[in-house]
Amino acid sequence: MQADAFSQWCMSRRASNVRRGHRQLIVLSGEQRWAEALLSAAINSDDGVLLVAHDALAGFQPSGKAASLGIESDWVIIDGHRYSSVNHWLAAAGTLRGGGSLVLLTPPLADWPQAYALAMREAGFAVEHSAFISRLTKLLPLQPAVCLIQQGSQSAQVSHSTSLNGNKAQAWQAEVPSADQLSTVTAIVRAARGRSGRPLVIRADRGRGKTSALGIAAAELLRSGSQKVVISAARVDMVEIAFRRAMEVLPGAVRDGDKLVWQGAALEYLTPADLLSASACDDFRAELVMVDEAAHLPLPVLETLLGRLPRLVFSTTVSGYEGTGRGFDIRFRRCLDQLRPQWRRQFLATPLRWADDDPLETTLNAIFLLGTADAAPGTVKGGLRVDSVSAATLVNDDLALAQVFQLLMEAHYQTTPQDLQYLLELPSQLMIARIGTTIVGVCQALPEGGLADEQCERVSRGQRRIKGHLLAQALAQRSGQTQWLVAPSLRINRIAVSEGQRRRGIASALLQELLHNARGRGCAFLSSSFSCEPELLAFWLRQGFAAVHLASRRDTSSGSYSLMVVRPLGDNLPHLDAQREVLCDELLSCTELLRRDMPAPALAALLAALPVQGTEYDRQQQRRYVAGELPFEQAAVHLKRACIGATPSPSALVVERLYQSRDWPALVAAYRLTGRADCERQIKQYFAGVDTGDDQQE
């Protein structure tokens, strides 16, 4: 197709698509210079263009993912010749308005997988052949809204062209704000003004204006007398559009960093970690707290917020490039039913920039598995079977791939489309559990270690970082021991079981099969990292893993403290015990400085899981305190050591006083006690029944 013919064809298609509110995907397969010539002829000077590329292309400059938030485009151009984030692809595609075109530039389709693998190797990934791109070359020609134009052809190959060329009785027109947004704003205001203890949960697919609705509602609250509204998210750029919408509604509003001020009232952004710290203070005042993309946060954090704050709005994206809220739906719903049974829900279904029947959204959902696959039923027949499965097998079995990816999304909010690419591209050990023919569980482990001594020395000194090897590098740098990187290992990246099949030993069966395979590969240990929560910690301890490192600050996106665990596969990890001792020493000496806001139940569970630290003298002083022979201040250092490795695990009250230095008045208020004497009575009651004897020594 020549440039002038392509330009005429684009004009015709655009006029038709604008009327229908549809977007399309154009694949230009051939040399990049040829594709640039076509685009230069077709794009008008007043068109909005967003380029996802490393370098300038067709006269346009590349833009980062953050630059695509809150804007609208007529063209999104993706340079598929070189490696770039798939999440960035989808973030950019979400800016297209009805009538817009998503243009993907590729080499000839037959050459694309190998060419893309070369680009990934240049970016530092060990990929010989791109299975992810191989899958795309098979799917793209079959999808709605795909116009495939190959260099040397005279016309475009348009899939399902009859469905795209139909005319609607009336031209589509964007409705902003949508009826969904207006009803959501009303629901948010009701959550702030109505009865307390009735949190609102908002769900939406991407592109429905969820975050805009938060900003409009915040402005309405400030305009009607509220003095402070708080909005929280993993990063401030994720709620930037909320601030923009609020400023549009409030003439004269001034943006001051992470705060919008209007006539003395304020909309303020707080990170999840800052929100947790602030909400623990008695003087925290906010008429409403809105948590956007709430599924980023672990359940204990959400439970803490539910307990502390009377008026809350949680919102999350059901599917999108930031992650999926499907797992959040499953787990948080149970939490709300238990703690706040009168909670309310709101769903935004209407897209803002394109029509309901937009074929591009259908195409992207199919390619990146953003639709909902059939979940495993609660009752399935047959015996449990666990197999090791290769990425090549999944590429050729799209149903199995969809089921596996669905499980990964349910297990972890931050499973994104990029993870689909990594699942198919990166070397990994993948275990799949089936009952009969139904996939009910999956475990993904990534190889780490096995590096040369000279590389490891620089990493252990903090002088170098190597792509991948995340946990092995962290342990090597922390301990100064290169053996963590020299020894081959497997890091468990994800483990998931379908909701109806949990607590039936499937996760344990997956890990046992992984353990067998790891030994066959000569691995020295297995490792993993997760949010330090009592239930999760208990699971990993049952599987024979030991805690070796606790993060010193909250993860900025999840608001929780991450814990690293290791399971040795032989006798060649003498430095494991040393790491556990270091963790004990840290908790004894630094918790009140570094982890004072860590949820006490999680810290208590971790303390009980560590090697016993108390000596016979500590136990003697513990008994003297219980008997009233020693004041608390003289016994405290001995009581702290007695908590480590103790059975049962220390109570939250004990942990908060001994490890997090919460003062007596704060404890009295938090636990509704009568005074210090009442606090000490409960502390003594715990230590009277605690077992830290020699039989617990490891």
GUFI-979247 format. One line per 10 residues: number of its first residue (from 1); their letters; for each residue x, y, z of C-alpha. Coordinates in Angstrom, 1 decimal. Example, Ala and Ser with C-alpha at 12.3 -4.5 7.8 and 13.67 -1.06 7.14 Angstrom:
GUFI-979247
1) AS) 12.3:-4.5:7.8; 13.7:-1.1:7.1
end
This chain:
GUFI-979247
1) MQADAFSQWC) 0.0:0.0:0.0; 1.3:3.4:-1.0; 1.3:6.4:1.4; -1.4:8.3:-0.4; -3.7:5.3:-0.5; -3.1:4.6:3.2; -3.9:8.2:4.0; -7.2:8.0:2.1; -8.1:4.6:3.6; -7.4:6.0:7.2
11) MSRRASNVRR) -9.6:9.0:6.5; -12.5:6.8:5.4; -12.1:4.4:8.3; -11.8:7.3:10.8; -15.0:9.0:9.7; -16.9:5.7:10.1; -15.3:4.8:13.4; -16.0:8.3:14.9; -19.7:7.9:14.1; -19.8:4.5:15.9
21) GHRQLIVLSG) -17.5:5.5:18.8; -15.1:2.6:17.8; -11.3:2.4:17.9; -9.2:0.2:15.7; -5.9:-1.6:15.7; -3.6:-1.2:12.7; -0.6:-3.5:12.3; 2.0:-2.2:9.9; 4.2:-5.2:9.3; 7.5:-4.4:7.4
31) EQRWAEALLS) 10.4:-2.1:7.5; 10.2:0.7:10.0; 11.0:3.4:7.3; 8.1:2.2:5.2; 5.7:2.4:8.2; 7.0:5.9:9.1; 6.2:7.1:5.6; 2.7:5.8:5.8; 2.1:7.4:9.2; 3.6:10.7:8.1
41) AAINSDDGVL) 1.1:10.9:5.2; -2.0:9.9:7.3; -1.6:11.9:10.6; -2.8:15.5:10.5; -0.9:18.2:12.3; -3.8:18.8:14.8; -4.2:15.1:15.7; -3.3:14.0:19.2; -0.4:11.5:19.0; 1.1:9.3:21.7
51) LVAHDALAGF) 4.3:7.4:20.8; 5.5:4.4:22.8; 9.1:3.9:21.6; 12.7:4.4:22.6; 13.4:7.0:20.0; 11.6:9.6:17.9; 9.5:8.1:15.1; 7.7:9.7:12.1; 8.5:13.2:13.6; 7.0:12.4:17.1
61) QPSGKAASLG) 8.8:12.2:20.4; 8.3:9.2:22.7; 6.4:9.7:26.0; 6.5:7.8:29.3; 3.6:5.9:30.8; 3.0:8.7:33.4; 2.5:11.2:30.5; -0.5:9.2:29.3; -2.5:9.7:32.4; -5.6:11.9:31.9
71) IESDWVIIDG) -5.0:12.8:28.3; -6.9:11.8:25.1; -5.3:10.7:21.8; -6.3:10.2:18.2; -3.3:8.0:17.4; -1.2:5.7:19.6; 1.9:4.4:17.9; 3.8:1.5:19.4; 7.2:0.5:18.1; 7.0:-3.3:18.3
81) HRYSSVNHWL) 10.5:-3.6:16.7; 12.1:-3.0:20.1; 11.3:-4.1:23.6; 9.1:-1.9:25.8; 6.7:-2.5:28.6; 3.4:-4.2:27.6; 1.8:-2.3:30.5; 2.9:0.9:28.7; 1.2:-0.3:25.6; -2.1:-0.7:27.3
91) AAAGTLRGGG) -1.8:2.5:29.3; -1.3:4.4:26.0; -4.2:2.6:24.3; -6.5:3.7:27.1; -6.0:7.3:26.0; -7.6:6.7:22.5; -11.0:8.4:22.0; -13.7:6.9:19.7; -12.5:7.0:16.1; -8.8:6.7:17.2
101) SLVLLTPPLA) -6.2:4.2:15.9; -3.7:2.1:17.8; -0.9:1.5:15.4; 1.6:-1.4:16.1; 4.8:-1.4:14.0; 6.4:-4.8:13.6; 8.9:-6.6:11.3; 7.4:-9.1:8.9; 5.2:-11.3:11.2; 7.3:-14.4:10.5
111) DWPQAYALAM) 10.5:-12.6:11.6; 9.0:-10.8:14.6; 9.5:-13.4:17.4; 13.2:-13.7:16.7; 13.7:-10.0:16.1; 11.9:-9.2:19.4; 13.9:-11.7:21.3; 17.1:-10.0:20.1; 15.7:-6.6:21.3; 14.9:-8.2:24.7
121) REAGFAVEHS) 18.5:-9.6:25.0; 19.8:-6.1:24.3; 17.6:-4.9:27.2; 19.2:-7.6:29.5; 16.7:-10.4:29.3; 17.9:-14.0:28.5; 15.4:-14.8:25.8; 16.3:-16.8:22.7; 12.9:-16.9:21.0; 9.9:-14.8:22.0
131) AFISRLTKLL) 7.0:-17.1:22.8; 4.9:-14.1:23.7; 5.3:-12.5:20.2; 4.8:-15.9:18.6; 1.4:-16.0:20.3; 0.6:-12.5:19.0; 1.4:-13.4:15.4; -1.2:-16.1:15.6; -3.9:-14.1:17.4; -3.7:-10.7:15.7
141) PLQPAVCLIQ) -5.0:-11.7:12.3; -8.0:-13.4:13.9; -9.2:-10.5:16.1; -11.9:-7.9:15.6; -10.7:-4.4:14.9; -7.3:-5.6:13.5; -6.3:-4.1:10.2; -3.2:-6.0:9.0; -1.1:-4.1:6.4; 2.0:-5.9:5.2
151) QGSQSAQVSH) 4.7:-4.2:3.2; 4.3:-5.0:-0.5; 0.6:-5.6:-0.3; -1.9:-3.3:-2.0; -4.7:-3.4:0.6; -5.4:-3.9:4.3; -6.5:-7.3:5.6; -9.4:-6.4:7.9; -10.7:-9.2:10.2; -14.5:-9.4:10.6
161) STSLNGNKAQ) -15.0:-6.3:8.4; -18.7:-6.7:8.1; -19.2:-6.2:11.8; -17.1:-3.1:11.7; -18.8:-1.5:8.8; -22.4:-1.5:10.1; -24.1:1.9:10.8; -25.8:2.9:13.9; -29.1:4.8:13.8; -27.5:7.7:15.7
171) AWQAEVPSAD) -23.9:8.8:15.9; -22.2:8.0:19.2; -21.3:10.8:21.5; -19.3:10.8:24.7; -21.3:11.6:27.8; -19.0:13.3:30.3; -19.6:13.0:33.2; -21.4:9.8:32.5; -24.6:8.7:34.4; -22.4:6.1:36.1
181) QLSTVTAIVR) -20.0:8.8:37.3; -22.9:11.0:38.6; -24.4:8.1:40.5; -21.0:7.2:41.9; -20.4:10.8:43.1; -23.8:10.7:44.8; -22.8:7.4:46.5; -19.5:8.9:47.7; -21.1:12.0:49.1; -23.6:9.7:50.9
191) AARGRSGRPL) -20.7:7.7:52.4; -19.3:10.9:53.8; -22.6:12.4:55.0; -24.6:9.4:55.9; -24.3:7.0:58.8; -20.8:6.0:59.7; -19.4:2.5:59.5; -20.8:1.9:56.0; -17.8:1.9:53.6; -18.4:2.2:49.9
201) VIRADRGRGK) -16.6:-0.1:47.4; -16.4:1.1:43.8; -15.4:-1.2:41.0; -14.8:-0.4:37.3; -13.0:-1.6:34.2; -10.3:0.7:32.9; -11.5:3.8:31.1; -14.7:4.2:33.0; -13.7:7.5:34.9; -13.5:6.0:38.4
211) TSALGIAAAE) -10.7:8.2:39.6; -12.3:11.3:38.0; -15.5:10.5:40.0; -13.4:10.5:43.2; -12.1:14.0:42.4; -15.5:15.4:41.5; -17.0:14.0:44.7; -14.1:15.4:46.8; -14.8:18.8:45.3; -18.5:18.5:46.1
221) LLRSGSQKVV) -17.7:17.7:49.7; -15.3:20.7:50.1; -17.8:23.0:48.4; -20.6:21.8:50.8; -18.5:22.4:54.0; -16.0:19.6:54.5; -12.7:20.8:55.7; -10.5:17.8:54.8; -10.8:14.9:52.4; -7.9:12.4:52.0
231) ISAARVDMVE) -7.2:10.4:48.9; -4.6:7.6:48.9; -3.0:5.4:46.2; 0.3:3.7:45.6; 1.7:6.7:43.8; 0.4:10.3:43.5; 0.4:10.2:39.7; -2.3:7.5:39.9; -4.7:10.1:41.4; -3.5:13.1:39.4
241) IAFRRAMEVL) -6.7:13.1:37.4; -8.7:13.3:40.6; -6.9:16.5:41.5; -7.5:17.9:38.0; -11.3:17.2:38.2; -11.5:18.7:41.6; -9.7:21.9:40.4; -12.2:22.1:37.5; -15.1:22.1:39.9; -13.5:24.5:42.4
251) PGAVRDGDKL) -12.6:27.8:40.8; -9.7:29.4:42.6; -8.4:26.2:44.1; -4.6:26.1:44.5; -2.4:23.0:44.2; 0.3:22.9:46.8; 2.4:19.7:46.3; 0.3:16.7:47.3; -2.5:19.0:48.5; -5.3:21.0:46.9
261) VWQGAALEYL) -6.5:24.0:48.9; -9.8:25.8:48.4; -11.1:28.5:50.8; -9.2:26.9:53.7; -10.4:23.3:53.0; -8.2:20.7:51.5; -8.0:17.5:49.4; -4.8:15.8:50.5; -2.9:12.9:49.1; -1.3:10.4:51.5
271) TPADLLSASA) 0.7:7.2:50.6; -0.8:4.0:52.1; 2.1:4.0:54.6; 1.5:7.6:55.6; -2.2:7.0:55.9; -1.7:4.1:58.3; 0.6:6.2:60.4; -1.6:9.2:60.4; -4.8:7.3:61.1; -3.2:5.8:64.3
281) CDDFRAELVM) -2.9:9.3:65.8; -5.8:10.6:67.9; -5.7:14.0:66.2; -6.3:12.6:62.7; -9.2:14.4:61.2; -10.8:13.8:57.8; -14.4:13.8:56.8; -13.7:11.1:54.3; -10.8:8.9:53.2; -10.8:7.5:49.7
291) VDEAAHLPLP) -8.4:4.7:48.8; -7.9:4.4:45.0; -6.7:1.1:43.6; -7.4:-0.4:47.1; -6.5:-3.9:45.8; -2.9:-2.8:46.0; -3.1:-3.1:49.8; -2.9:-6.4:51.7; -6.0:-7.4:53.7; -4.5:-6.6:57.2
301) VLETLLGRLP) -3.9:-3.0:56.1; -7.5:-2.7:54.8; -8.8:-4.3:58.0; -6.7:-1.8:60.0; -8.2:1.1:58.1; -11.7:-0.3:58.5; -11.2:-0.5:62.3; -9.8:3.0:62.6; -11.8:5.2:60.1; -15.5:5.6:60.2
311) RLVFSTTVSG) -16.0:6.9:56.6; -14.2:5.1:53.8; -14.4:4.7:50.1; -12.4:1.9:48.4; -12.1:1.9:44.6; -10.4:-0.6:42.3; -10.0:-1.5:38.7; -11.4:-4.9:37.8; -8.9:-5.3:34.9; -6.2:-3.1:33.5
321) YEGTGRGFDI) -2.5:-2.4:33.0; -2.0:-1.5:36.7; -3.2:-4.9:37.8; -6.4:-6.8:38.3; -8.9:-6.3:41.1; -10.4:-9.8:40.8; -8.5:-11.3:43.7; -9.3:-8.2:45.8; -13.0:-8.8:45.1; -12.9:-12.3:46.4
331) RFRRCLDQLR) -10.9:-11.7:49.6; -12.0:-8.2:50.6; -15.7:-9.1:50.2; -15.4:-11.7:53.0; -13.6:-9.2:55.2; -16.3:-6.5:54.7; -19.1:-9.0:55.3; -17.5:-9.8:58.6; -16.4:-6.3:59.8; -18.8:-3.9:58.1
341) PQWRRQFLAT) -21.8:-6.0:57.0; -23.7:-2.8:55.9; -21.0:-1.9:53.3; -22.2:-0.6:49.9; -21.1:-1.2:46.4; -21.0:0.8:43.2; -20.0:-0.3:39.7; -19.1:1.9:36.7; -19.8:0.1:33.4; -20.0:2.8:30.8
351) PLRWADDDPL) -16.7:3.8:29.0; -16.1:7.5:28.6; -13.9:7.7:25.5; -15.4:5.0:23.3; -18.7:3.1:22.8; -19.9:0.1:24.7; -19.4:-2.2:21.7; -15.9:-0.9:20.9; -14.1:-3.7:19.1; -10.6:-2.7:20.2
361) ETTLNAIFLL) -11.4:-3.3:23.9; -12.6:-6.8:22.9; -9.3:-7.4:21.0; -7.1:-6.2:23.8; -9.0:-8.3:26.4; -8.5:-11.4:24.2; -4.8:-10.8:23.5; -3.8:-9.9:27.1; -6.3:-12.2:28.8; -8.0:-9.3:30.6
371) GTADAAPGTV) -11.4:-10.9:30.3; -12.7:-13.4:33.0; -11.8:-17.0:32.3; -14.1:-19.7:33.8; -13.0:-20.3:37.4; -12.6:-23.8:38.6; -15.9:-25.0:40.1; -16.1:-25.7:43.8; -16.7:-29.4:43.2; -14.6:-31.1:40.6
381) KGGLRVDSVS) -14.1:-34.9:40.1; -10.9:-36.9:39.8; -7.6:-37.2:41.5; -5.1:-34.4:42.1; -2.2:-34.3:39.6; 0.7:-31.9:39.6; 2.8:-31.5:36.4; 5.7:-29.3:35.3; 4.6:-27.3:32.3; 6.7:-25.3:29.8
391) AATLVNDDLA) 5.8:-21.9:28.3; 5.8:-23.5:24.8; 2.9:-25.8:26.0; 0.9:-22.8:27.2; 1.5:-20.8:23.9; -0.2:-23.7:22.0; -3.0:-24.1:24.6; -4.8:-20.7:25.0; -7.5:-22.2:27.3; -4.9:-23.5:29.7
401) LAQVFQLLME) -2.9:-20.3:29.5; -6.1:-18.3:30.3; -6.9:-20.5:33.3; -3.4:-20.2:34.6; -3.2:-16.5:34.2; -6.7:-16.1:35.8; -5.4:-18.0:38.9; -2.3:-15.7:39.1; -4.5:-12.6:38.9; -6.8:-13.9:41.6
411) AHYQTTPQDL) -3.8:-14.5:43.9; -2.1:-11.2:43.5; -3.5:-7.8:42.6; -0.3:-6.6:40.9; -0.4:-9.3:38.3; -0.4:-7.2:35.2; -0.3:-7.9:31.4; 3.4:-7.6:31.6; 3.4:-10.7:33.8; 1.7:-12.5:31.0
421) QYLLELPSQL) 4.6:-11.7:28.8; 7.1:-12.7:31.5; 5.2:-15.9:32.1; 5.8:-16.9:28.5; 9.3:-15.4:28.0; 11.4:-15.7:31.1; 13.0:-19.0:32.2; 10.8:-20.3:35.0; 9.7:-23.5:36.7; 5.9:-23.7:36.3
431) MIARIGTTIV) 3.8:-26.3:38.2; 0.2:-26.8:37.4; -2.3:-28.7:39.6; -5.3:-30.4:38.0; -8.2:-32.3:39.4; -9.4:-34.3:36.4; -9.0:-31.9:33.5; -9.6:-28.7:35.5; -6.7:-26.5:36.5; -7.0:-25.7:40.2
441) GVCQALPEGG) -3.6:-24.4:41.2; -0.4:-23.0:39.8; 3.1:-22.3:41.2; 5.7:-20.1:39.3; 9.3:-20.2:40.4; 12.2:-18.2:38.9; 15.8:-19.4:38.8; 18.3:-17.4:40.8; 22.0:-17.7:41.7; 24.6:-19.9:39.9
451) LADEQCERVS) 26.7:-16.8:39.2; 30.5:-16.4:39.0; 32.4:-15.4:42.1; 33.7:-12.2:40.6; 30.1:-11.0:39.9; 28.9:-11.9:43.3; 31.7:-10.0:45.2; 30.6:-6.7:43.7; 26.9:-7.4:44.3; 27.6:-8.3:48.0
461) RGQRRIKGHL) 29.4:-5.0:48.4; 26.5:-3.0:46.9; 28.6:-2.0:43.9; 26.5:-3.7:41.3; 23.0:-4.9:40.5; 22.2:-7.8:38.1; 18.9:-8.1:36.3; 16.8:-10.7:38.0; 18.1:-12.7:41.1; 16.0:-10.4:43.3
471) LAQALAQRSG) 16.0:-12.3:46.6; 19.5:-13.8:46.2; 20.9:-10.3:45.6; 19.1:-8.9:48.6; 20.4:-11.6:50.9; 24.0:-11.4:49.5; 24.1:-7.6:49.9; 22.6:-7.7:53.3; 24.8:-10.5:54.7; 28.0:-9.9:52.7
481) QTQWLVAPSL) 27.9:-13.6:51.9; 28.3:-14.3:48.2; 27.1:-17.9:48.6; 23.5:-16.7:48.2; 24.4:-15.8:44.6; 26.9:-18.5:43.9; 24.5:-21.3:44.9; 21.7:-22.0:42.4; 18.2:-21.6:43.8; 14.5:-21.1:42.9
491) RINRIAVSEG) 12.5:-18.0:44.0; 8.8:-18.7:44.2; 7.2:-15.7:42.5; 3.5:-16.7:42.6; 1.5:-19.6:44.1; -2.3:-19.6:43.6; -5.2:-22.0:44.2; -8.7:-21.4:42.9; -11.1:-20.1:45.5; -13.3:-23.1:45.7
501) QRRRGIASAL) -10.3:-25.5:46.1; -8.4:-23.7:48.9; -7.4:-25.4:52.2; -7.3:-28.8:50.6; -3.6:-29.3:50.4; -3.2:-28.2:46.8; -0.6:-25.5:47.5; 1.4:-27.9:49.6; 1.3:-30.5:46.7; 2.5:-27.8:44.3
511) LQELLHNARG) 5.4:-27.0:46.6; 6.3:-30.6:47.1; 6.6:-31.2:43.4; 8.6:-28.0:43.0; 10.9:-29.2:45.8; 11.5:-32.5:44.0; 12.3:-30.7:40.7; 14.6:-28.2:42.5; 16.6:-31.0:44.0; 16.9:-32.6:40.6
521) RGCAFLSSSF) 18.3:-29.3:39.2; 20.9:-29.1:42.0; 19.4:-26.1:43.8; 20.7:-25.3:47.2; 17.5:-23.6:48.5; 14.0:-22.3:47.7; 13.0:-18.8:48.6; 10.1:-16.4:48.5; 9.0:-12.9:49.6; 5.5:-11.8:50.7
531) SCEPELLAFW) 3.6:-9.4:52.8; 4.2:-10.3:56.4; 0.8:-11.4:57.5; 0.0:-14.1:60.2; -1.9:-16.4:57.8; 0.7:-16.2:55.0; 3.6:-16.7:57.5; 1.9:-19.8:59.0; 1.6:-21.3:55.6; 5.2:-20.9:54.7
541) LRQGFAAVHL) 6.4:-22.1:58.1; 4.4:-25.3:57.6; 6.2:-25.9:54.3; 9.6:-25.8:56.1; 10.6:-22.2:55.3; 12.5:-20.0:57.7; 12.2:-16.2:58.0; 15.5:-14.5:57.2; 14.8:-10.9:56.6; 12.1:-8.3:57.3
551) ASRRDTSSGS) 12.0:-5.1:55.3; 12.8:-2.0:57.4; 10.1:0.1:55.9; 6.7:-0.4:54.4; 6.4:-1.1:50.7; 5.2:2.2:49.1; 2.6:0.5:47.0; 1.2:-2.2:49.3; 1.7:-0.4:52.7; 3.0:-3.6:54.3
561) YSLMVVRPLG) 6.3:-5.0:55.4; 7.8:-7.7:53.1; 9.3:-10.8:54.6; 11.9:-13.1:53.0; 11.8:-16.8:53.7; 14.2:-19.6:52.7; 14.0:-23.4:52.7; 17.4:-25.2:52.5; 17.5:-28.3:50.3; 20.6:-29.8:51.9
571) DNLPHLDAQR) 23.4:-29.1:54.5; 25.2:-26.4:52.4; 23.6:-23.3:53.9; 25.5:-22.8:57.1; 24.9:-19.0:56.8; 21.1:-19.5:57.1; 21.2:-19.7:60.9; 23.4:-16.6:61.0; 20.7:-14.7:59.0; 18.0:-15.8:61.4
581) EVLCDELLSC) 20.1:-14.6:64.4; 20.6:-11.2:62.7; 16.9:-10.9:62.2; 16.3:-11.6:65.9; 18.9:-9.0:66.9; 17.3:-6.4:64.6; 13.8:-7.0:66.0; 15.1:-6.8:69.6; 17.0:-3.5:69.1; 15.4:-1.6:66.2
591) TELLRRDMPA) 11.7:-2.3:66.0; 10.6:0.8:67.8; 12.7:2.9:65.4; 12.1:1.1:62.1; 8.8:-0.8:62.3; 6.8:1.0:65.0; 3.7:1.1:62.7; 3.8:-2.6:61.7; 0.6:-4.4:62.5; 1.2:-6.0:65.9
601) PALAALLAAL) -0.4:-9.4:65.1; 2.0:-9.8:62.1; 5.0:-8.9:64.2; 3.8:-11.2:67.0; 3.5:-14.1:64.6; 7.0:-13.5:63.3; 8.5:-13.2:66.7; 7.1:-16.6:67.7; 8.5:-18.2:64.5; 12.1:-17.2:65.2
611) PVQGTEYDRQ) 14.8:-19.2:67.2; 14.4:-18.9:71.0; 16.5:-16.1:72.4; 15.7:-16.0:76.1; 18.3:-17.4:78.6; 17.6:-19.1:81.9; 18.3:-15.8:83.6; 15.7:-14.1:81.3; 13.1:-16.7:82.2; 13.9:-16.2:85.9
621) QQRRYVAGEL) 13.3:-12.5:85.6; 10.2:-13.1:83.6; 8.8:-15.2:86.6; 9.8:-12.5:89.0; 7.9:-9.9:87.1; 4.8:-12.1:86.9; 5.1:-12.6:90.7; 5.4:-8.8:91.3; 9.0:-8.9:92.4; 10.3:-6.7:89.6
631) PFEQAAVHLK) 8.8:-3.5:88.1; 8.1:-3.5:84.4; 10.9:-1.1:83.5; 13.5:-3.5:85.0; 12.0:-6.6:83.5; 11.3:-5.2:80.0; 14.6:-6.3:78.4; 14.2:-9.9:79.6; 10.5:-9.9:78.6; 11.5:-8.9:75.0
641) RACIGATPSP) 13.8:-11.8:74.6; 11.2:-14.1:76.1; 8.8:-13.2:73.3; 11.1:-14.6:70.6; 10.3:-18.2:69.9; 7.6:-18.2:72.5; 4.5:-20.4:72.6; 1.9:-19.1:72.3; 2.8:-16.1:70.3; 2.8:-12.8:72.2
651) SALVVERLYQ) -0.4:-10.8:72.2; -0.8:-7.6:70.3; -0.8:-5.6:73.5; 2.5:-7.2:74.6; 4.1:-6.5:71.2; 3.0:-2.9:71.1; 4.3:-2.1:74.6; 7.6:-4.1:74.5; 8.7:-3.8:70.9; 6.9:-0.7:69.5
661) SRDWPALVAA) 7.1:1.4:72.7; 3.5:2.4:72.6; 2.9:4.4:75.9; 0.5:3.3:78.6; -2.2:5.9:77.9; -2.3:5.0:74.2; -2.6:1.3:75.1; -5.4:2.0:77.6; -7.4:3.9:75.0; -6.7:1.3:72.2
671) YRLTGRADCE) -7.7:-1.7:74.3; -10.4:0.0:76.4; -8.7:-0.7:79.7; -9.0:1.1:83.0; -5.4:2.2:83.3; -1.7:1.0:83.5; -2.4:-1.5:86.2; -5.0:-3.1:83.9; -2.5:-3.2:81.0; 0.1:-4.8:83.2
681) RQIKQYFAGV) -2.4:-7.4:84.5; -2.9:-8.6:80.9; 0.9:-8.6:80.2; 1.5:-10.6:83.3; -1.3:-13.0:82.3; 0.5:-13.7:79.0; 3.9:-14.3:80.5; 2.5:-16.5:83.2; 1.4:-18.9:80.5; 4.2:-18.6:78.0
691) DTGDDQQE) 6.6:-21.4:77.3; 10.2:-20.4:76.4; 11.9:-23.4:78.0; 14.8:-25.4:76.6; 12.4:-27.8:74.8; 11.7:-24.9:72.4; 15.4:-24.3:71.6; 16.4:-24.9:68.0
end
